[in-house]
Amino acid sequence: MPESSAPAHAGRRSPTERLILSTVRRMGPLAGAGIARATGLSAQSASVVSRALEADGLLLRRPAVRGRVGKPSVPLALNPDGLFSLGLRIGRRRVDMVAIDLVGRLRGREVLNYAYPTPSSVTGFAGEAVRRLRSALPGGTARLAGIGVATPFELWNWHDQLGAPPGEMRAWRSFDLAAEIAALSALPVIVGNDATLACAGEQAFGASAGPGDFAYFYVGAFVGGGIVLNGRIHQGPDGNAGAFGSLPLRDPDTAGHQLIDHASIYLLERRLAEEGKIRPGADLTTMEWAGFGEALDDWISVTARHLAMAIVATTAVLSLPRVVIDGSFPDAVRTRLVAVTRARLARADTRGIRRPDVVEGSLGVMAGALGSAYQPIMEGYLSP
C-alpha cells in the first residue's frame, strides 16, 4: 500500500478532542470518569470522544486498575506512536532537524554544520533530513503532524556578525522559507522566531514546564528570548514579542547599545579567535569550553551584568515572578552565568519592582529544535 502524503487523522482536531488530549497530557493516564471530571464533559461525551481518539491511535489503554468494588477502571494515556512531528532549527553555524512523538520524546536527529546559513544549504539539508527521519518513524508520513521551523528573523541583517558575504545573506530577504520547506515535504509548516520557539521548548518540556509566567533569555550566537503569560507563549502580532536582543540598554540613538551587543556568544568567539584559542568560524556549541580562562570569565561577567539590566527592565513592565536563562553552552557555564546574574540583580536598583527568581533552563542547544517540533502538535491536537 502506498504511503499517504498526509496524516491519517490530518487537520485540527475538534475542540473537545483537543481538550481531552491536553488534559491527559497534563494529568497523565485517566479513566473515563476521571476525564469527564477533569474536563467538565458529561460522562457520555467523554466516553464517545475518548473512544474515537483511541480508534485513531492517539490514545491507548493502560492496564486496568482494580478497586475494592465495582468494575476495574481502564486508564487512557497518550500514545507515543500515535503522532510525530519534525522541528527544524536554523542556527548561525549549524542547522538541526529533530523528530519527536506525541509525548515529546526525541525520536531522531539530523545535523549539518556550515560556515553560515544560506537558503540552498538549509533546504538541501532539510529535504534529506525529512526523508531520513520519516522513514525511521512508525507509519512514515502518515502520522506526521507537520514541521515547525525556528529561525532568526531578518537573517539578511546579520551578515557582519555571521561573517558571511552580504550578497549571500541578501538572498534570505526574498526567500519564502515556509513555502520551500512545505514543497520539500508535502507537510504543514509553521515558522517562528528561534528564541521564541526555544522558550516554547522550555515551557513544554523543560524544568519550567507548566502554567506559570516567566521571561526567558536564550544566550546563543545572538541573545534572544520569549515570554510566557498564563501558561502560554506570548508572540505578539508579528511573532516577535520577547525580542530581548533588541532591548536598548543605554542611549537608544547610538548603535551598539542593545543587549545583543553585550550578551551574545559571538563576542566570546571573536575574542577567542583573536587570542588563537579557537579557529575563526569555530562552532562553540560543539565544544566543552575548557581552557578559555580569562576570556570566558570576562564574557560571563559582562553578559551577566547586561542580562541583569535587561531583567530589571523586563520585570518593570511585565512584573514576572521568574526569569529563566538558558543558552548554547555547557551546563557548567550556564550555572556560572545564572549565579553571576543573580548576584548582579541583587545589587541592582529595583525600587518599585519585585526582584524575580532567576533560574536555569534545562534544554540548552536542543531548546529551539524541540520547541519548533512541538508547534504542529500544539496547533492541531492540543488546546491553546
WOLINHU-V569241 format. One record per residue. PHI is phi in degrees with one decimal (* if undefined). PSI is psi in degrees with one decimal (NA if undefined). OMEGA is omega in whole degrees, -180 to 180 (NA if undefined). Layout:
# WOLINHU-V569241
phi->{PHI & PHI}
psi->{PSI & PSI}
omega->{OMEGA & OMEGA}
This chain:
# WOLINHU-V569241
phi->{* & -68.0 & -73.4 & -67.5 & -89.1 & -141.8 & -56.3 & -61.7 & -122.4 & -65.9 & 89.4 & -69.5 & -73.8 & -65.8 & -55.4 & -68.5 & -62.5 & -63.5 & -62.1 & -66.5 & -61.4 & -66.4 & -66.1 & -66.3 & -62.3 & -73.6 & -101.3 & 90.9 & -55.6 & -135.0 & -78.3 & -55.0 & -63.9 & -66.1 & -62.7 & -61.2 & -64.2 & -70.5 & -98.9 & 80.3 & -80.7 & -68.6 & -58.8 & -67.9 & -62.6 & -60.3 & -68.2 & -64.1 & -69.6 & -62.5 & -64.5 & -65.7 & -66.6 & -66.2 & -62.4 & -82.2 & 84.2 & -86.2 & -117.9 & -136.1 & -83.1 & -97.9 & -56.3 & -61.6 & -109.6 & -95.9 & -98.5 & -73.5 & -134.5 & 77.2 & -72.0 & -66.0 & -91.6 & -116.0 & -68.8 & -111.2 & -127.5 & -63.3 & -91.7 & -54.4 & -86.9 & -79.6 & -160.8 & -132.6 & -151.6 & -113.1 & -130.7 & -113.6 & -116.7 & -98.0 & -112.7 & -67.4 & -115.8 & -156.2 & -120.6 & -120.3 & -131.9 & -123.6 & -116.0 & -125.7 & -103.1 & -64.0 & -97.1 & 91.1 & -76.9 & -72.7 & -115.2 & 174.8 & -151.5 & -127.4 & -137.4 & -133.5 & -95.0 & -148.9 & -73.8 & -163.3 & -81.0 & -126.3 & -55.5 & -69.8 & -68.1 & -70.0 & -70.7 & -61.3 & -63.9 & -60.6 & -60.0 & -69.8 & -66.2 & -59.4 & -61.2 & -70.0 & -68.5 & -72.4 & -68.5 & -93.0 & -95.5 & -59.1 & 89.6 & 56.4 & -70.6 & -60.6 & -120.1 & -94.1 & -75.3 & 153.7 & -127.1 & -97.4 & -124.0 & -106.3 & -142.5 & -62.4 & -74.0 & 54.8 & -55.8 & -65.4 & -86.9 & -113.0 & -65.1 & -64.6 & -70.3 & -80.6 & 68.9 & -113.5 & -62.2 & -54.5 & -62.4 & -64.9 & -77.9 & -62.7 & -60.6 & -68.3 & -59.4 & -104.1 & -89.8 & -89.1 & -62.5 & -61.1 & -65.8 & -68.5 & -68.0 & -62.7 & -66.6 & -71.8 & -117.5 & 58.4 & -122.4 & -60.5 & -127.0 & -122.3 & -106.2 & -145.4 & -64.0 & -62.8 & -71.3 & -62.6 & -75.4 & -63.1 & -61.6 & -62.1 & -63.7 & -64.1 & -67.2 & -86.7 & -125.3 & -90.4 & -66.4 & -98.3 & -60.7 & 132.8 & -85.7 & -69.3 & -93.5 & -163.4 & -99.0 & -130.1 & -110.4 & -111.8 & -93.9 & -107.9 & -50.4 & -123.9 & -70.3 & -153.3 & 178.2 & -161.7 & -131.3 & -114.0 & -124.6 & 54.3 & 76.3 & -127.6 & -66.6 & -99.1 & -103.0 & 77.8 & -65.3 & -110.6 & 75.0 & -120.9 & -63.4 & 81.4 & -79.3 & -65.5 & -59.8 & -89.8 & -60.9 & -76.8 & -108.5 & -137.8 & -74.5 & -68.6 & -87.9 & -111.9 & -65.5 & 88.0 & -116.3 & -93.0 & -56.6 & -58.7 & -83.4 & -133.0 & -140.1 & -127.5 & -68.5 & -60.9 & -67.2 & -67.3 & -56.0 & -60.7 & -66.9 & -62.8 & -67.2 & -63.1 & -85.9 & 76.1 & -86.6 & -138.3 & -78.8 & -57.5 & 85.9 & -66.0 & -97.5 & -65.4 & -67.0 & -98.0 & -110.4 & -88.3 & 64.0 & -87.0 & 78.4 & -84.5 & 54.0 & -62.2 & -61.4 & -69.6 & -58.2 & -64.5 & -63.9 & -61.1 & -62.4 & -67.3 & -62.3 & -62.1 & -59.0 & -78.1 & -62.9 & -61.2 & -61.1 & -66.9 & -65.5 & -61.3 & -63.5 & -65.8 & -67.7 & -63.3 & -88.7 & -105.9 & 50.4 & -86.9 & -78.8 & -144.4 & -127.0 & -108.2 & -118.7 & -141.8 & 174.2 & -91.0 & -147.4 & -61.6 & -57.0 & -64.7 & -68.2 & -59.2 & -61.3 & -64.0 & -62.5 & -65.8 & -62.7 & -69.9 & -64.0 & -59.5 & -63.6 & -63.4 & -65.1 & -63.4 & -94.9 & -75.3 & -77.7 & -118.1 & -59.6 & 90.8 & -134.5 & -99.1 & -64.3 & -81.2 & -72.1 & -110.4 & -128.4 & -82.2 & -73.2 & -136.4 & -106.7 & 57.2 & -64.7 & -85.8 & -58.9 & -65.4 & -66.5 & -66.8 & -64.1 & -69.4 & -64.7 & -77.2 & -62.0 & -62.6 & -68.4 & -61.5 & -63.2 & -107.3 & -129.4 & -124.4 & -72.9 & -68.4}
psi->{131.5 & 150.7 & 135.7 & 147.8 & -0.7 & 154.8 & 147.4 & -26.4 & 50.0 & 161.0 & 172.0 & 132.9 & 162.5 & 158.6 & -38.3 & -41.5 & -43.3 & -38.6 & -44.9 & -44.9 & -41.8 & -38.6 & -43.8 & -37.6 & -43.1 & -40.7 & -13.3 & -175.4 & 133.0 & 141.9 & 170.9 & -44.4 & -38.3 & -39.6 & -43.6 & -45.6 & -44.6 & -28.9 & -16.7 & 8.7 & 158.9 & 157.1 & -38.5 & -45.7 & -44.7 & -39.6 & -45.2 & -47.0 & -39.3 & -39.8 & -37.2 & -41.3 & -36.0 & -42.8 & -31.7 & -2.7 & 8.3 & -26.7 & 150.7 & 155.4 & 137.9 & 166.8 & 142.3 & 145.9 & 119.4 & 128.5 & -170.2 & -36.0 & 162.3 & -177.4 & 149.9 & 145.4 & 147.1 & 104.5 & 148.0 & 136.5 & 161.6 & 139.1 & 110.0 & -36.0 & 6.4 & -21.2 & 143.0 & 163.5 & 154.5 & 147.2 & 129.4 & 123.5 & 122.1 & 115.8 & 179.6 & -42.9 & -3.6 & 147.8 & 135.7 & 146.9 & 132.8 & 156.2 & 132.0 & 161.3 & -174.0 & -25.6 & 5.7 & 8.4 & 141.9 & 125.4 & -3.0 & 155.3 & 138.3 & 143.4 & 141.5 & 128.0 & 144.8 & 170.1 & -37.1 & 156.0 & 133.8 & 156.6 & -40.1 & -39.4 & -38.3 & -47.1 & -35.2 & -44.4 & -45.8 & -41.8 & -45.4 & -39.1 & -41.2 & -45.4 & -45.7 & -42.5 & -44.4 & -25.9 & -21.0 & -3.3 & 142.4 & 125.1 & -7.7 & -132.0 & -22.1 & -23.7 & 27.4 & 124.4 & -30.1 & -166.8 & 127.1 & 141.3 & 122.8 & 119.2 & 145.0 & 136.8 & 148.2 & 53.0 & -30.9 & -16.7 & -2.4 & 25.0 & -32.2 & -48.9 & -29.3 & -15.2 & 34.0 & 151.3 & 133.8 & -37.4 & -37.7 & -40.6 & -25.7 & -23.2 & -25.3 & -26.5 & -40.3 & 9.6 & 123.3 & 90.6 & -45.3 & -44.3 & -39.7 & -41.4 & -39.0 & -38.5 & -31.9 & -29.4 & -18.0 & 31.7 & 154.4 & 143.1 & 133.6 & 121.4 & 136.0 & 166.9 & 138.3 & -42.3 & -36.4 & -41.4 & -25.9 & -40.0 & -40.9 & -37.6 & -44.2 & -41.9 & -32.1 & -39.2 & -11.3 & -170.0 & -19.9 & 15.2 & 142.3 & -171.2 & -4.0 & 162.7 & 142.3 & 157.7 & 148.0 & 122.0 & 122.4 & 115.3 & 93.6 & -155.0 & -42.4 & 135.2 & 144.0 & -162.5 & -164.9 & 169.9 & 133.1 & 120.2 & 129.7 & 37.4 & 9.0 & 145.8 & 128.5 & 111.9 & -16.9 & 173.6 & -25.9 & 10.6 & 12.6 & 16.9 & 146.1 & 22.9 & 68.8 & -22.8 & -26.4 & 1.4 & 124.2 & 130.7 & -11.9 & -124.5 & 113.3 & -13.4 & -2.1 & 130.9 & 149.2 & 12.1 & 23.9 & 162.9 & -37.4 & -26.3 & -3.7 & -8.4 & 46.2 & 150.3 & -26.2 & -26.0 & -41.1 & -42.8 & -44.7 & -45.5 & -43.5 & -37.2 & -40.9 & -33.5 & -1.1 & 16.7 & -21.3 & 159.2 & 149.0 & 135.8 & 1.8 & 149.6 & 104.1 & -23.5 & -13.8 & 2.8 & 165.1 & -9.2 & 29.4 & 145.2 & 14.3 & -16.2 & -130.3 & -32.9 & -42.9 & -41.3 & -46.6 & -40.6 & -43.8 & -43.1 & -47.9 & -43.8 & -45.6 & -41.7 & -44.0 & -31.7 & -40.7 & -41.5 & -44.0 & -35.8 & -41.4 & -45.5 & -43.5 & -42.8 & -33.5 & -30.9 & -44.1 & -13.4 & 51.3 & 139.9 & -15.3 & 144.2 & 130.7 & 132.6 & 127.5 & 179.1 & -179.3 & 63.8 & 166.5 & 155.9 & -39.2 & -35.8 & -41.9 & -43.0 & -43.6 & -45.3 & -42.3 & -40.7 & -44.0 & -36.2 & -41.3 & -43.9 & -41.3 & -42.7 & -35.3 & -27.0 & -5.8 & 156.2 & 104.3 & 30.5 & 131.3 & -6.3 & 161.2 & 129.4 & 131.3 & 160.6 & 135.4 & 119.9 & 163.6 & 141.7 & 179.5 & -2.6 & -19.9 & -135.4 & -16.8 & -7.2 & -49.1 & -41.6 & -43.9 & -41.0 & -39.1 & -38.8 & -28.8 & -18.1 & -46.2 & -32.6 & -45.6 & -43.8 & -39.6 & -15.8 & -12.0 & 156.9 & 141.1 & NA}
omega->{-179 & -180 & 179 & 178 & 179 & 180 & 179 & 179 & -171 & 175 & -179 & 175 & -180 & 179 & -180 & 177 & 179 & 179 & -180 & 179 & 180 & -180 & 179 & 177 & -176 & -171 & -177 & -176 & -179 & 171 & -177 & -180 & 178 & 177 & 180 & -179 & -174 & -176 & -175 & 178 & 172 & 180 & -178 & 180 & 180 & -179 & -177 & -177 & 179 & 178 & 178 & 178 & 176 & 179 & 178 & 177 & -180 & 173 & 175 & -179 & 172 & 179 & -178 & 178 & -177 & 176 & -179 & -179 & 175 & -180 & 174 & 177 & -178 & -180 & 173 & -180 & 173 & 178 & -178 & -179 & -178 & -176 & 178 & 177 & 180 & 177 & 179 & 177 & 180 & -179 & -177 & -177 & -172 & 172 & -179 & 166 & -180 & 170 & 175 & 177 & -173 & 179 & 175 & 179 & 177 & -178 & 177 & -179 & 175 & -176 & 172 & 174 & 178 & 177 & 177 & -175 & 171 & 178 & -178 & -180 & -179 & -178 & 176 & 177 & -175 & -180 & 179 & -178 & 177 & -178 & -177 & -176 & -177 & 178 & -180 & -177 & 174 & -179 & 179 & -179 & -171 & 180 & 175 & 180 & -178 & -180 & 170 & -178 & 177 & -177 & 171 & 176 & 177 & 178 & -177 & -179 & -171 & -176 & 179 & -179 & 180 & -176 & -175 & 175 & -179 & -179 & 179 & -176 & 179 & 180 & -180 & -174 & -177 & -175 & 179 & -173 & -178 & -178 & -178 & 179 & 177 & -180 & 179 & -167 & -173 & 179 & 173 & -178 & 176 & -178 & 177 & 177 & -173 & -179 & 177 & -179 & 170 & 175 & 178 & 177 & 178 & -178 & -178 & -169 & -172 & -180 & 180 & 178 & 179 & -171 & -173 & 177 & 175 & 168 & -173 & 177 & 178 & -179 & 176 & 174 & 171 & -179 & 176 & 180 & -178 & -178 & 174 & 178 & -179 & 177 & -178 & 175 & 176 & -176 & -179 & -175 & -179 & 178 & -173 & 175 & -176 & 178 & -172 & 178 & -178 & 179 & 175 & -177 & 175 & -178 & -177 & 179 & -177 & 179 & 175 & -177 & 173 & 179 & -178 & -178 & -175 & -174 & -179 & -176 & -179 & 178 & 176 & 178 & -178 & -179 & -179 & 178 & 178 & 180 & 178 & -179 & 172 & 176 & 177 & -180 & 180 & -180 & -177 & -178 & 178 & -175 & 179 & 180 & 177 & 176 & -179 & 170 & -174 & 180 & 179 & 179 & -179 & -179 & 178 & -179 & -179 & -180 & 180 & 180 & -177 & 173 & 178 & 177 & -180 & 179 & 178 & -179 & -179 & -179 & 179 & -178 & -170 & 180 & -179 & -176 & -172 & 175 & 180 & 177 & 177 & 179 & -178 & -180 & 178 & -178 & -178 & 177 & 178 & 180 & 179 & -178 & 180 & -180 & -180 & 177 & 177 & -179 & 178 & -179 & -180 & -180 & -175 & 176 & -178 & 176 & 178 & 178 & 176 & 179 & 178 & 169 & 178 & -174 & 179 & 166 & -172 & -175 & 178 & -174 & -179 & -172 & -177 & -179 & 179 & 179 & 179 & 180 & -177 & -174 & 178 & 177 & 178 & -174 & -173 & -168 & -178 & 179 & 179 & NA}
